[in-house]
Amino acid sequence: MGSCKPNGEKKSNAVSAGSKLIICCEGNFGWGNSDFDIYNLRDNELNLKVYKALNNASLGDVLQSASIWNGYLYLVVNNSGKIVALDTVNYIKQDVIFGFNSPRYMQAITNQKALVTDLYANKIYLIDRTEGIEQTFPVKGFCEGMAASDDEIAIACTKGTVYFFNKSRMHLSDSVELEKGSKKVIYIGNSFYTMCLKGSKSIMYEIQNKQATVTWDTSIHKNQYVSFAFNKIKNEWLFMQSNRLYSMSRNFKNLKIEYSNPSANFYSISVNPTNGEVYISNAKDYVSAGEIIRLSSEYQFMHSAATGIIPGFTLLVE
């Protein structure tokens, strides 16, 4: 892998001014038809299959996630075992990192180093921006999302472990054992939070100083949630089922339905940290075009638009 240097060769109307939402469309597994859409939040314009339109090539199989690192857009292409780097002006491919089994998410450590989780490898990758894979760390099962504090990175693992990576020592430093099913972790205040699954219920944990505490257990109503998020503007939690969105206070009280769509298949959720808007990816039937749903900070419907196949992870960019 070489260093990323914008070449500025192409321009396209697909690149719009203003705040934008990158929508990772996984595509059909094995078909190699993943891509990303760009949703312009100023005018509700949505541009489809941006990578193919601007690079005249297919991105690969199953676009899992995306992140901004050192001013470039990094696309984690799961079933193709690679990470593709694009410039953020014209979205032209600058470089590719190969050598993964089935990468899931990337988390920056410094301007030069980042971590990458993997679905099947039973390890976490430490990568260098210019040299590619530098080191691996063994883990139990496959790991998913990550979140960073000033000193460490918490890594969710579906087999019931949250790992911690020390950013100064550049090494896995500790772990905490929880229930199985952790796929996402977020950092709020001085604590990490994750949600695990047990049978027909969900369990929320707060992890502080490597000590885990159950903050919410859904045993009473036996509900299992697809995903969660935190709305900093409203100072409350959001929990998502297949076609319902719930809110809950910061201290895990007063659960209530905020939005529902009986025909939907909610797949992913994100919150705009500047205004509290909510973006929900609707995967529908997993084989045809999906949908992005935009809600206000009060969880009122604002707009929706058709996306590529299986819209999942979303990333807010300027």
N, C-alpha and C positions, 0 to 999 in steps of 0.2 A: 504494500500500500504506500502511495506517495502522499505528500502533503497536499492539502486542499487549496487550490488557487482559482478564483473565479476567472472564467474565460470570456464571459460577456458576449458569447456568439449569437444568442437568440433572445428575442423579446416576443412577448405575446400579450394579447388582450386578457389572457387568463390571470395575469398579475394585476390586481386592482389595489388602489390606494386605500389606506384606512385599516382598522382592526379587522383581522381575518381569522377564521377558524379552519385549521387543517383537519380534514376528516379522512381517517385511514379506512379505506374500504378493503376488507380482507379478500374479497372475491371467492370463487368456488375452489375448494381444496383440490389441488392437483391440476387445475386448469391454467395456472399461470396468468390469471387475469386481475390481479390486485392492482390498485392504483390509489391515488388520493385526490379528493375534491377540495376546492377552496370556496368557503362560504364567506362572502364579504358582508360584514355585520352592519355596514353603513347603509347599504341599499338592498340588502337581502338577495343579492345576486349570487348564484352558485355556479361554479365552473367545474365540469366533470372531467375525470381522467386527465388530470393536468400533466402527470409524468409522461404519459404516452404522447400527448399533444405537443409537448415541448422538447421531448428527447427522441421522438420518432422510434420508440422501442418499448417493449413491455418491461414493467418493473420487476416482476417475478411472482412467486406463489405465496400468498397469504401475508399481507402487510399488517403486522401486529401492532406497531406503535411508532411514534415519532418524537423527536426532541430537538431542541435548538442547543447547539454546542459551538462556542467560538464563532458565532455568527453564521453557522451553516445548519441546514436542516438534515438531520440524520434519520433515515427510514429503516426500521428494523423489519426485514422481510423473512418471516419465520420459516416457512417450508423451503425457501431457497438457501437458507443457511448463510445469509449475508446481511451487511448493513451498508446502505447506499447514502453517500453524502452529496447534497445539492447546495448550490448557492441559494440565498434567500431573495435575490432580486429577480432572476429569470427562471429559477428552478431547473437549472441544467445540471446534469450529473457531473460531479467533480472527481469522485473517487469511490472505491468499493472496498470494504473490509470482508475478507473471506475467512473460512476456517471454523465456523461455528457448526453445531449440530442443528439446533432449532431455536435460534435466539428469540427472546420475548421483549425485554425492555432494556433500556440503556440509562444510566445515571452518571452524570459528570461528577468527578472528584476534584479535579483541577482543570486548568486550561489545556492540559496535555493528556490526562489520564481519565478513564471512565470504567464503570462496571457494566457488564452485560449478563443478564440471566438467561437460562436456557431450559427448554421443555424436557429434553431427554438425556442430556449429557451428565446429569448428577454433579454438575460443577458450575461455578461462576467464573466468568472471564474478566481479567483485568486487561484493558486494551490501552494502547498508546495511539494518539491521534495520527501520527505519521508512520509508525512501525507496525501497527496492527496488534494482534494478540500477543501479550507479553507474558502472562502468567495465568494459571487457573487455580481455583480453590475447591476442594471436594465438599459436596453438600448431600443431604439426604433427600432424594426425590427432586422434583422440578421446582424451580423458584420463579416468581412472577414479578410483581411491582416492587418499587423501592421508593424510599423517601429519605431526605438528608436533613440532619441538624448541622450545627457548626462543626462538630467533632466526628460524627459518624454517620453511616448509612444503614438504615434498617431494611432488611430484605425479606419479603413474604415468601413462604414455602408452603405448598399445599399439603404436605405430609405432617404439618403441625408444628413447625419450627420457624421462628423469626430469627434470622442471623443478623449480626452486627459487624460492620466493616469499619475499622479505625482508619480515618482519613490521613492521619499523620504517619502512622506505621505502615500504611498500605497493606493491611492484612485483616483477615477475619479475626475478630477479637473475642466474640462471645455469642451466645444464643439463648433463646427462651423457648420452652416447650409449651404449646397451647393445644387446643383442639385442631383437628384437620380442616383444610379448606381455605386457608388464608391466601388470598390472591392480590390484595391491595393493602398498602400501608400509607398513612399520611402523618405529617408532623404538625402539631398545633401547640402553641405555647412551649412547654418544656416536655411534651409527651408525644410518643408515637401511638397511633391507633390502628387497629386492624379488625377485620370481621372474619370469623370462622363459621363453619357449618357443622352441625351435629344432628343427624337425622332430619327431621322436618323443621328444625329451628336454626336461628342464627345467634351468634354470641359476639358481642363487641368487647374488645379488650383495650385498656389503657396500659401502656408500657412506659415506666419511668424508672431510670436508674437500674435497668435490666430486671425490674420486678413487674409482673403482669397482674392486673386486677380486672375482674369482670365488671364492666360498667353497665351492660344491658344484656339480658337473656330473654329471648322471645318464647320461653316455654309456656307462658300463660296462654297466648293465642296461637302458638305453634306455627308461626309464619317464618318463611325463609325468604331472604332478600337476595336479589341478583347482584347488587352493588351498592356502594354508599359514597357520599361526598360530604364536604362541610362548606356551608355558605358563610364566609367571613363577614359579609355585609349584614346578614341577618343574625349572625352568631347562633346558627342552629345546624343540626344534622339533616341530611337528606338520605332517605333509603328508598330503593327502587325494587319493585317486583316486575313481573313480565309486562304489566300494563297499568301500573299504578305508581305514583310518586308520593312519598310521605315526608313530612317534616317532623322534627323533634327538637326540643330545646337543648342547649349546650350541656345541661346536666342530665340528659336522657329522660326527660319527662314530656308528657302531653303529645303522644304520637297522633298525627292526624293526616288524612288524605288531602293532598293539595291539587293533584291533577291525575286524571285517568283517561285512557283511550282503550276501550274494550277490544278493538281490532288490532292493537299494536303488539309488538314483541320487543319490549325495551331491552337494549343490549349493553349500553354504556351511558355514563352520565359525567358531565363536567360542569363547573361553575366559574363564571367570569369573576375574578377577584376584585375588579374595579367597580362593578355595578350590580353584582349579584344575579345576573341573568343565568339561566340554566339551559344547557344544551343536551338533549337526549337523542341517542342514536337508536333508531327503530330498524331492526334487522328484518322485520316482516317474516317471509317464509324461508330465508337463508339461501334462496336460489335466484331471486330476481332483484330488481332495484329496491334499495332501502329508502330511508327517509331520515332527515335531520329535523328535530322539533326544537323550536326556540321559545322559551318561556321568560316572562319578566321576573324581576326580583320578588314579585308577589305571587309568582307561579301561575300567572295568567298566560294563556296562549297568545303568542305574537305572530309566529310565522312557521311554515314548514316547507320543505323542498325535497324533491326526489334526489337520491344520491346513487352512487355505485352500489355494487352487491356487498351485502353485510357491512354496513358502516359500523365501526367500533370505536377505537380510541380517537379522541379529539385533542387538538393542541391549539391554544390561542396564541396568535402571533400578531405583531404590528405590521 
